[in-house]
Structures are given as structure tokens and as C-alpha cells.
Amino acid sequence: MDCIFCKIISGEIPSKKAYEDDKIVAFYDIAPQAPVHIVIIPKEHIESMNGITTENSSVVSHIFEVIPKIAAENNLGDGYRVVSNCGANGGQTVFHLHFHLLGGKALDTTMA
């Protein structure tokens, strides 16, 4: 598999980690769209939100349980945004389920 996020998980590609446990990895985006831009991924390869099943959905709830901790550790008490793109027309460029945690400034209210 030629997935850049799987290579980050395996350590083949280095990253600046913000968080890691047995289920997920969070790392600072190399092309940040906000002062704080962290990408959160499951260690299990799931292509997109369309690949979430009854068998693997617990990792998504785990991600959302950890996001407030990561946000607090990065001083995002004033607010933040969580985004996940799904499919090419949804703007997904890496086909491994991931969530962007954005904050550190007042974010624009537009979503497109």
C-alpha cells in the first residue's frame, strides 16, 4: 500500500506528533491552514468516512474523545474546528480517514 499516512504511522515518514496511543496518531500538518493545524488519523487504514463500519467505528468515537485533550494541550480553549473531507469531490487528497483540527485564531465562518 502506498498510503502516506500509513507510512507516517509506521515511522517510515517522520512527523511532529501531537498525540499517539494504540489506536490513533495526531501530527502537525506540514502545510498548516491555521496557526494550529493537527491531523488525526486511525492507525488502522480506513479509506474515508465511507469506509466506517460497525466493526471499526469505535476508533472514530475514540478520536472525538481525544480531540478535546489535544485541543487543550494546544491552547485552543477559545474554540477550534474539526474537518474531514470525503472523496475526491469532497476535497479528500489522502485516502486514509483523517480529521483536521484547526484553531489558534478566529476562523472564517464560510465552509466552502
C-alpha positions in Angstrom: 0.0 0.0 0.0 1.3 3.4 -0.9 -0.5 5.5 1.7 1.4 8.4 3.1 -0.5 8.3 6.4 0.3 4.6 6.8 3.9 5.5 6.3 3.7 8.1 9.0 2.1 5.5 11.3 4.9 3.0 10.6 7.6 5.7 11.1 8.8 5.4 7.5 8.0 9.1 7.1 8.8 11.3 10.1 6.2 13.6 11.6 5.9 16.0 14.5 3.5 14.2 16.7 0.9 15.9 18.8 -0.5 12.7 20.3 -0.3 9.0 19.9 -1.9 5.9 21.6 -2.6 2.4 20.5 -5.4 3.4 18.2 -4.6 6.8 16.7 -1.8 9.2 15.8 -2.1 13.0 15.7 0.6 15.1 14.0 1.1 18.7 13.0 0.2 19.4 9.3 3.2 20.3 7.2 1.2 22.9 5.3 -0.9 24.4 8.1 -4.2 26.3 7.2 -4.3 27.9 10.7 -1.8 28.7 13.4 -2.7 25.2 14.9 -3.4 22.5 12.3 -3.2 19.0 13.6 -4.2 15.9 11.5 -5.7 13.0 13.5 -5.7 9.5 11.9 -6.6 6.0 13.0 -3.7 3.5 12.9 -6.0 1.1 11.0 -6.2 2.0 7.3 -9.8 3.2 6.6 -10.0 4.9 3.2 -12.6 7.6 4.1 -15.8 8.2 6.1 -17.5 5.8 3.6 -15.3 3.0 5.0 -16.6 3.3 8.6 -18.4 0.2 9.6 -19.9 -1.3 12.8 -16.6 -3.2 13.2 -14.3 -0.1 13.1 -16.5 2.8 14.2 -15.2 2.7 17.7 -12.0 4.4 16.5 -14.0 7.4 15.3 -15.6 7.8 18.8 -12.1 7.5 20.3 -10.8 10.2 18.0 -13.6 12.5 19.2 -12.9 11.7 22.8 -9.3 12.6 22.4 -9.8 15.8 20.3 -10.7 18.0 23.3 -7.5 16.8 25.1 -5.3 17.6 22.0 -7.1 21.0 21.7 -6.5 21.8 25.4 -2.8 20.9 25.1 -2.5 23.3 22.1 -4.3 26.2 23.9 -7.4 26.1 21.8 -9.8 27.0 24.7 -11.3 29.8 22.6 -12.5 27.4 20.0 -11.5 25.2 17.1 -12.8 23.4 14.1 -12.7 19.8 13.1 -13.0 18.9 9.4 -13.0 15.7 7.5 -13.2 15.6 3.7 -14.7 12.5 2.0 -13.9 11.6 -1.6 -12.3 13.5 -4.4 -15.2 15.9 -4.9 -15.3 16.5 -1.1 -11.7 17.6 -1.2 -10.0 14.5 0.1 -6.5 14.2 -1.1 -5.1 11.5 1.1 -7.3 8.4 1.1 -6.9 7.4 4.7 -9.6 8.6 7.1 -8.4 11.7 8.8 -9.6 14.7 10.7 -8.1 18.2 10.7 -8.1 20.1 14.0 -7.8 23.8 13.2 -7.5 26.7 15.6 -5.3 29.4 17.1 -7.2 32.3 15.6 -10.8 33.4 14.8 -11.7 31.1 11.9 -13.7 32.3 8.9 -17.4 31.2 9.0 -17.5 30.0 5.4 -17.3 26.3 4.8 -16.6 26.2 1.1 
